[in-house]
């Protein structure tokens, strides 16, 4: 009877030890998986930071291109206005000259 109780207790202890070992293995695998996930997360965060920096550079470049294009349009507009003003001035001078020549011719 005592022998049977000892065997039953030993069997229970063996079962508990196996369960404990299984739990340790599971915990170790879970911990390794978690560490792997953390490593991947760090890599992804690094990649995301790089992409954000590239995006910021691209936005600055786009803004500069936009500003450059606007400045170029302003420069063209100014040149066109200057050209038109010069043309109008030439027309006035020619008309004045023609008027002076007509006056001299009439006299």
ChimeraX commands (.cxc) that place a marker at each C-alpha (Angstrom):
marker #1 position 0.00,0.00,0.00 radius 0.5
marker #1 position 2.81,2.36,0.89 radius 0.5
marker #1 position 4.66,1.14,-2.19 radius 0.5
marker #1 position 1.66,1.92,-4.39 radius 0.5
marker #1 position 1.31,5.39,-2.83 radius 0.5
marker #1 position 5.04,6.06,-3.42 radius 0.5
marker #1 position 4.72,4.90,-7.06 radius 0.5
marker #1 position 1.65,7.09,-7.54 radius 0.5
marker #1 position 3.48,10.06,-6.01 radius 0.5
marker #1 position 6.53,9.40,-8.20 radius 0.5
marker #1 position 4.30,9.18,-11.29 radius 0.5
marker #1 position 2.67,12.49,-10.31 radius 0.5
marker #1 position 6.10,14.09,-9.74 radius 0.5
marker #1 position 7.26,12.82,-13.16 radius 0.5
marker #1 position 4.09,14.24,-14.76 radius 0.5
marker #1 position 4.62,17.60,-13.03 radius 0.5
marker #1 position 8.31,17.65,-14.11 radius 0.5
marker #1 position 7.34,16.89,-17.74 radius 0.5
marker #1 position 4.69,19.61,-17.65 radius 0.5
marker #1 position 7.21,22.03,-16.15 radius 0.5
marker #1 position 9.77,21.15,-18.84 radius 0.5
marker #1 position 7.12,21.59,-21.56 radius 0.5
marker #1 position 6.18,25.01,-20.08 radius 0.5
marker #1 position 9.86,26.04,-19.98 radius 0.5
marker #1 position 10.30,25.05,-23.62 radius 0.5
marker #1 position 7.15,26.90,-24.59 radius 0.5
marker #1 position 8.29,29.98,-22.66 radius 0.5
marker #1 position 11.72,29.81,-24.31 radius 0.5
marker #1 position 10.19,29.52,-27.79 radius 0.5
marker #1 position 7.80,32.36,-27.02 radius 0.5
marker #1 position 10.66,34.51,-25.70 radius 0.5
marker #1 position 12.75,33.78,-28.83 radius 0.5
marker #1 position 9.77,34.63,-31.04 radius 0.5
marker #1 position 9.26,37.86,-29.12 radius 0.5
marker #1 position 12.94,38.80,-29.45 radius 0.5
marker #1 position 12.76,38.06,-33.19 radius 0.5
marker #1 position 9.63,40.22,-33.49 radius 0.5
marker #1 position 11.34,43.05,-31.56 radius 0.5
marker #1 position 14.37,42.85,-33.89 radius 0.5
marker #1 position 12.10,42.99,-36.94 radius 0.5
marker #1 position 10.22,45.91,-35.43 radius 0.5
marker #1 position 13.48,47.81,-34.93 radius 0.5
marker #1 position 14.43,47.12,-38.55 radius 0.5
marker #1 position 11.02,48.28,-39.79 radius 0.5
marker #1 position 11.20,51.39,-37.60 radius 0.5
marker #1 position 14.64,52.14,-39.09 radius 0.5
marker #1 position 13.30,51.67,-42.62 radius 0.5
marker #1 position 10.29,53.85,-41.81 radius 0.5
marker #1 position 12.58,56.60,-40.47 radius 0.5
marker #1 position 14.63,56.42,-43.67 radius 0.5
marker #1 position 11.49,56.62,-45.81 radius 0.5
marker #1 position 10.24,59.59,-43.79 radius 0.5
marker #1 position 13.58,61.36,-44.32 radius 0.5
marker #1 position 13.43,60.62,-48.06 radius 0.5
marker #1 position 9.87,61.92,-48.14 radius 0.5
marker #1 position 10.92,65.12,-46.37 radius 0.5
marker #1 position 13.74,65.62,-48.91 radius 0.5
marker #1 position 11.36,64.94,-51.80 radius 0.5
marker #1 position 8.85,67.46,-50.40 radius 0.5
marker #1 position 11.60,70.10,-50.08 radius 0.5
marker #1 position 12.73,69.40,-53.65 radius 0.5
marker #1 position 9.14,69.64,-54.93 radius 0.5
marker #1 position 8.62,72.93,-53.07 radius 0.5
marker #1 position 11.88,74.33,-54.49 radius 0.5
marker #1 position 10.90,73.25,-58.01 radius 0.5
marker #1 position 7.51,74.91,-57.53 radius 0.5
marker #1 position 9.14,78.13,-56.29 radius 0.5
marker #1 position 11.69,78.06,-59.13 radius 0.5
marker #1 position 8.90,77.60,-61.68 radius 0.5
marker #1 position 6.96,80.52,-60.17 radius 0.5
marker #1 position 10.08,82.71,-60.24 radius 0.5
marker #1 position 10.66,81.72,-63.89 radius 0.5
marker #1 position 7.03,82.62,-64.76 radius 0.5
marker #1 position 7.48,85.99,-63.02 radius 0.5
marker #1 position 10.72,86.61,-64.94 radius 0.5
marker #1 position 9.04,85.78,-68.26 radius 0.5
marker #1 position 6.08,88.01,-67.41 radius 0.5
marker #1 position 8.46,90.89,-66.55 radius 0.5
marker #1 position 10.47,90.40,-69.76 radius 0.5
marker #1 position 7.24,90.35,-71.80 radius 0.5
marker #1 position 6.06,93.57,-70.13 radius 0.5
marker #1 position 9.44,95.22,-70.75 radius 0.5
marker #1 position 9.41,94.08,-74.38 radius 0.5
marker #1 position 5.88,95.38,-74.91 radius 0.5
marker #1 position 6.76,98.69,-73.24 radius 0.5
marker #1 position 9.84,99.00,-75.44 radius 0.5
marker #1 position 7.73,98.23,-78.54 radius 0.5
marker #1 position 5.15,100.87,-77.57 radius 0.5
marker #1 position 7.96,103.39,-76.98 radius 0.5
marker #1 position 9.42,102.62,-80.43 radius 0.5
marker #1 position 6.00,103.09,-82.02 radius 0.5
marker #1 position 5.60,106.47,-80.26 radius 0.5
marker #1 position 9.04,107.62,-81.39 radius 0.5
marker #1 position 8.34,106.54,-84.97 radius 0.5
marker #1 position 4.97,108.30,-84.90 radius 0.5
marker #1 position 6.57,111.45,-83.47 radius 0.5
marker #1 position 9.35,111.29,-86.07 radius 0.5
marker #1 position 6.82,110.74,-88.85 radius 0.5
marker #1 position 4.77,113.68,-87.54 radius 0.5
marker #1 position 7.88,115.89,-87.49 radius 0.5
marker #1 position 8.78,114.81,-91.04 radius 0.5
marker #1 position 5.23,115.50,-92.22 radius 0.5
marker #1 position 5.37,118.96,-90.64 radius 0.5
marker #1 position 8.68,119.72,-92.30 radius 0.5
marker #1 position 7.39,118.39,-95.60 radius 0.5
marker #1 position 4.24,120.51,-95.35 radius 0.5
marker #1 position 6.23,123.69,-94.67 radius 0.5
marker link #1:1,2 radius 0.2
marker link #1:2,3 radius 0.2
marker link #1:3,4 radius 0.2
marker link #1:4,5 radius 0.2
marker link #1:5,6 radius 0.2
marker link #1:6,7 radius 0.2
marker link #1:7,8 radius 0.2
marker link #1:8,9 radius 0.2
marker link #1:9,10 radius 0.2
marker link #1:10,11 radius 0.2
marker link #1:11,12 radius 0.2
marker link #1:12,13 radius 0.2
marker link #1:13,14 radius 0.2
marker link #1:14,15 radius 0.2
marker link #1:15,16 radius 0.2
marker link #1:16,17 radius 0.2
marker link #1:17,18 radius 0.2
marker link #1:18,19 radius 0.2
marker link #1:19,20 radius 0.2
marker link #1:20,21 radius 0.2
marker link #1:21,22 radius 0.2
marker link #1:22,23 radius 0.2
marker link #1:23,24 radius 0.2
marker link #1:24,25 radius 0.2
marker link #1:25,26 radius 0.2
marker link #1:26,27 radius 0.2
marker link #1:27,28 radius 0.2
marker link #1:28,29 radius 0.2
marker link #1:29,30 radius 0.2
marker link #1:30,31 radius 0.2
marker link #1:31,32 radius 0.2
marker link #1:32,33 radius 0.2
marker link #1:33,34 radius 0.2
marker link #1:34,35 radius 0.2
marker link #1:35,36 radius 0.2
marker link #1:36,37 radius 0.2
marker link #1:37,38 radius 0.2
marker link #1:38,39 radius 0.2
marker link #1:39,40 radius 0.2
marker link #1:40,41 radius 0.2
marker link #1:41,42 radius 0.2
marker link #1:42,43 radius 0.2
marker link #1:43,44 radius 0.2
marker link #1:44,45 radius 0.2
marker link #1:45,46 radius 0.2
marker link #1:46,47 radius 0.2
marker link #1:47,48 radius 0.2
marker link #1:48,49 radius 0.2
marker link #1:49,50 radius 0.2
marker link #1:50,51 radius 0.2
marker link #1:51,52 radius 0.2
marker link #1:52,53 radius 0.2
marker link #1:53,54 radius 0.2
marker link #1:54,55 radius 0.2
marker link #1:55,56 radius 0.2
marker link #1:56,57 radius 0.2
marker link #1:57,58 radius 0.2
marker link #1:58,59 radius 0.2
marker link #1:59,60 radius 0.2
marker link #1:60,61 radius 0.2
marker link #1:61,62 radius 0.2
marker link #1:62,63 radius 0.2
marker link #1:63,64 radius 0.2
marker link #1:64,65 radius 0.2
marker link #1:65,66 radius 0.2
marker link #1:66,67 radius 0.2
marker link #1:67,68 radius 0.2
marker link #1:68,69 radius 0.2
marker link #1:69,70 radius 0.2
marker link #1:70,71 radius 0.2
marker link #1:71,72 radius 0.2
marker link #1:72,73 radius 0.2
marker link #1:73,74 radius 0.2
marker link #1:74,75 radius 0.2
marker link #1:75,76 radius 0.2
marker link #1:76,77 radius 0.2
marker link #1:77,78 radius 0.2
marker link #1:78,79 radius 0.2
marker link #1:79,80 radius 0.2
marker link #1:80,81 radius 0.2
marker link #1:81,82 radius 0.2
marker link #1:82,83 radius 0.2
marker link #1:83,84 radius 0.2
marker link #1:84,85 radius 0.2
marker link #1:85,86 radius 0.2
marker link #1:86,87 radius 0.2
marker link #1:87,88 radius 0.2
marker link #1:88,89 radius 0.2
marker link #1:89,90 radius 0.2
marker link #1:90,91 radius 0.2
marker link #1:91,92 radius 0.2
marker link #1:92,93 radius 0.2
marker link #1:93,94 radius 0.2
marker link #1:94,95 radius 0.2
marker link #1:95,96 radius 0.2
marker link #1:96,97 radius 0.2
marker link #1:97,98 radius 0.2
marker link #1:98,99 radius 0.2
marker link #1:99,100 radius 0.2
marker link #1:100,101 radius 0.2
marker link #1:101,102 radius 0.2
marker link #1:102,103 radius 0.2
marker link #1:103,104 radius 0.2
marker link #1:104,105 radius 0.2
marker link #1:105,106 radius 0.2
marker link #1:106,107 radius 0.2
view
